């Protein structure tokens, strides 16, 4: 996503989320934080040129990444666009070294919940009345790195064997 995309993205935001739409300035502020943010658009190609039909954003402040937003125009749902955007966000979180990816999803949005479950997210909490219209948010998490295991003697087991590098460069 670039500044040139913001008018189109904001118009899509207003149509998709009339109650909870982000102000246009919020998108500008998010794009300006390149050290911790990554925003994407999904385009289709039409005879008149490319047209934005979806967008997504990620905030990554280690060790956590957070899906800030993800949206697809209803006419283009079910075509893999949401999956492609979510895959790109997870890949970015992994590239940046995040341990977990978190997100909030409306309790009354089973389609989005199903997408996140397919990608390995699990519900970890509920934020009652999180959205402006009083709907709860389900907090979901996908672990990107396995937590350290104990060997029973108080020693962390990182899964490495004697011939596995434990740090440094290969």
C-alpha positions in Angstrom: 0.0 0.0 0.0 1.2 3.4 -0.9 -0.1 6.9 -0.2 -1.6 6.9 -3.7 -3.8 4.0 -2.6 -5.3 5.7 0.4 -8.3 7.3 -1.1 -9.4 4.0 -2.6 -8.6 2.0 0.5 -10.5 4.5 2.7 -13.5 4.4 0.5 -13.5 0.6 0.7 -13.0 0.8 4.5 -16.1 3.1 4.8 -18.2 0.7 2.7 -17.1 -2.4 4.5 -17.0 -1.2 8.1 -19.5 1.7 8.4 -19.6 1.5 12.2 -15.9 0.9 12.9 -14.2 2.5 9.9 -10.8 4.0 10.5 -10.4 7.7 9.7 -8.3 8.4 6.6 -5.6 10.0 8.8 -5.2 6.7 10.7 -4.2 5.0 7.5 -1.7 7.8 6.7 -0.2 7.5 10.2 0.1 3.7 9.9 1.9 4.0 6.5 4.4 6.4 8.0 5.5 3.8 10.6 7.6 1.7 8.2 9.8 0.3 11.0 6.9 -1.5 12.7 4.2 -1.7 10.0 3.5 -3.4 6.7 0.4 -2.6 4.6 -0.7 -4.4 1.4 -3.4 -4.1 -1.2 -4.9 -6.7 -3.4 -5.7 -5.7 -6.9 -7.6 -7.2 -9.8 -6.8 -6.2 -13.4 -9.7 -4.8 -15.4 -9.8 -3.3 -18.9 -9.5 0.1 -17.3 -6.4 -0.9 -15.3 -5.8 -2.3 -11.8 -8.5 -2.0 -9.1 -8.0 -2.4 -5.4 -10.4 -5.1 -4.0 -8.7 -5.8 -0.6 -6.1 -4.6 1.8 -4.4 -5.7 5.0 -2.0 -4.4 7.6 0.4 -5.7 10.2 2.1 -4.1 13.2 5.2 -6.0 14.5 6.7 -5.0 17.8 8.8 -8.0 18.8 8.0 -10.5 20.0 4.4 -10.0 18.9 2.9 -9.2 15.5 -0.7 -8.0 15.3 -3.0 -8.0 12.3 -4.3 -4.4 12.3 -6.8 -4.9 9.5 -7.7 -7.2 6.7 -10.6 -6.7 4.3 -11.9 -7.9 0.9 -14.6 -6.4 -1.2 -17.7 -8.7 -0.8 -17.9 -9.3 -4.6 -14.5 -10.8 -4.5 -14.8 -13.0 -1.3 -14.2 -16.7 -1.7 -11.5 -16.3 -4.4 -8.5 -16.7 -2.1 -7.7 -13.0 -1.8 -8.2 -12.9 2.0 -6.0 -16.0 2.3 -3.3 -14.5 0.1 -3.3 -11.3 2.2 -3.2 -13.2 5.5 -0.4 -15.4 4.2 1.6 -12.3 3.3 1.1 -10.9 6.8 2.1 -14.1 8.5 5.2 -14.3 6.2 6.1 -10.8 7.1 5.7 -11.5 10.8 7.9 -14.5 10.5 10.5 -12.6 8.5 10.6 -9.9 11.2 11.1 -12.6 13.9 7.8 -12.5 15.7 6.9 -15.4 18.0 3.1 -14.9 17.7 0.6 -13.2 15.5 -2.5 -11.8 17.3 -5.8 -10.4 15.9 -9.2 -9.3 16.9 -12.3 -10.5 15.0 -15.9 -9.7 15.6 -17.9 -12.4 17.3 -20.6 -12.0 14.6 -18.2 -12.7 11.7 -18.0 -16.5 11.4 -16.5 -16.3 7.8 -13.4 -14.4 9.1 -13.2 -16.7 12.1 -13.2 -19.7 9.8 -10.4 -18.2 7.8 -8.2 -17.6 10.9 -8.9 -21.1 12.2 -7.8 -22.6 8.8 -4.5 -20.7 9.2 -3.9 -22.2 12.7 -5.1 -19.3 14.9 -6.8 -20.2 18.2 -9.1 -18.1 20.3 -7.4 -17.1 23.5 -9.6 -14.4 24.9 -12.8 -12.3 24.5 -13.0 -8.5 24.7 -16.6 -7.8 25.7 -18.3 -4.9 23.8 -15.0 -4.1 22.0 -16.7 -2.7 18.8 -18.6 0.5 18.7 -21.9 -1.3 18.3 -21.3 -3.4 21.3 -20.2 -6.7 19.6 -17.5 -8.7 21.4 -14.1 -9.2 19.9 -12.5 -12.6 19.9 -8.8 -12.4 20.4 -7.0 -15.0 18.4 -3.3 -16.1 18.3 -1.1 -18.1 15.9 2.2 -19.2 17.4 5.0 -18.9 14.9 7.7 -20.4 17.1 7.3 -23.3 19.4 7.7 -22.4 23.1 10.8 -23.8 24.8 10.1 -27.2 26.6 11.6 -28.2 29.8 13.5 -31.6 30.1 12.0 -32.0 33.6 15.3 -31.0 35.3 14.8 -27.3 34.9 16.7 -27.1 31.6 15.1 -25.6 28.5 15.0 -27.9 25.5 15.2 -25.9 22.3 14.8 -29.0 20.2 18.4 -28.9 19.0 20.5 -32.0 18.7 24.3 -32.1 19.1 24.7 -31.5 15.4 22.2 -28.7 15.2 23.5 -25.1 15.2 22.2 -23.2 18.2 22.9 -19.7 17.1 25.3 -17.6 15.2 25.6 -17.8 11.5 25.7 -20.9 9.3 
